[in-house]
Amino acid sequence: MEIKDIIMKTSLWRQEQSQVYREFLKEYLAEGYDFKEAKHLAKKDTKEVMEDKLDFVEELWDNTLDDLD
């Protein structure tokens, strides 16, 4: 794998993370939380969502490798 491929994948991951964060932030602000609390909650929820996505990808990868054997 070339460095540009790694950078592109990292960039796509960060873009998705930013998008998820912005969605949570907007949601919390719309619910009436102040900006500081909304940021805190959005960061926490974003971390959980991204961890779940990573777990899914790892599980999918493992299952695919198992199927190839």
C-alpha positions as CSV (number, residue, x, y, z in Angstrom):
1,M,0.0,0.0,0.0
2,E,1.4,3.4,-1.0
3,I,1.5,6.4,1.3
4,K,-1.1,8.3,-0.8
5,D,-3.6,5.4,-0.3
6,I,-3.1,5.6,3.5
7,I,-3.5,9.3,3.5
8,M,-6.6,9.1,1.4
9,K,-8.2,6.5,3.7
10,T,-7.3,8.5,6.8
11,S,-8.7,11.6,5.2
12,L,-12.0,9.8,4.3
13,W,-12.2,8.5,7.9
14,R,-11.7,12.0,9.3
15,Q,-14.2,13.5,7.0
16,E,-16.8,11.0,8.1
17,Q,-15.9,11.6,11.7
18,S,-16.4,15.4,11.2
19,Q,-19.7,14.9,9.5
20,V,-21.0,12.7,12.4
21,Y,-19.7,15.2,14.9
22,R,-21.5,18.1,13.2
23,E,-24.7,16.2,13.0
24,F,-24.6,15.4,16.7
25,L,-23.7,19.0,17.5
26,K,-26.6,20.4,15.5
27,E,-28.9,17.9,17.2
28,Y,-27.9,18.8,20.7
29,L,-28.0,22.6,20.0
30,A,-31.5,22.1,18.6
31,E,-32.5,20.3,21.8
32,G,-31.5,23.4,23.8
33,Y,-28.1,22.4,25.2
34,D,-25.6,25.2,25.5
35,F,-22.7,25.2,23.1
36,K,-20.1,23.8,25.5
37,E,-22.3,20.9,26.7
38,A,-23.4,20.2,23.1
39,K,-19.8,20.0,22.0
40,H,-19.0,17.6,24.9
41,L,-21.9,15.3,24.2
42,A,-21.3,15.4,20.4
43,K,-17.6,14.4,20.9
44,K,-18.7,11.5,23.2
45,D,-21.3,10.3,20.8
46,T,-19.0,10.7,17.8
47,K,-16.4,8.6,19.5
48,E,-18.9,5.8,20.2
49,V,-20.2,5.8,16.6
50,M,-16.8,5.7,15.1
51,E,-15.7,2.9,17.4
52,D,-18.8,0.9,16.4
53,K,-18.0,1.6,12.7
54,L,-14.4,0.4,13.2
55,D,-15.6,-2.7,15.0
56,F,-18.0,-3.5,12.1
57,V,-15.2,-3.0,9.5
58,E,-12.8,-5.3,11.5
59,E,-15.5,-7.9,11.9
60,L,-16.3,-7.7,8.2
61,W,-12.6,-8.0,7.3
62,D,-12.2,-11.1,9.6
63,N,-15.3,-12.8,8.1
64,T,-14.1,-12.1,4.6
65,L,-10.7,-13.6,5.4
66,D,-12.4,-16.6,7.0
67,D,-14.5,-17.1,3.9
68,L,-11.4,-17.1,1.7
69,D,-9.8,-20.0,3.6
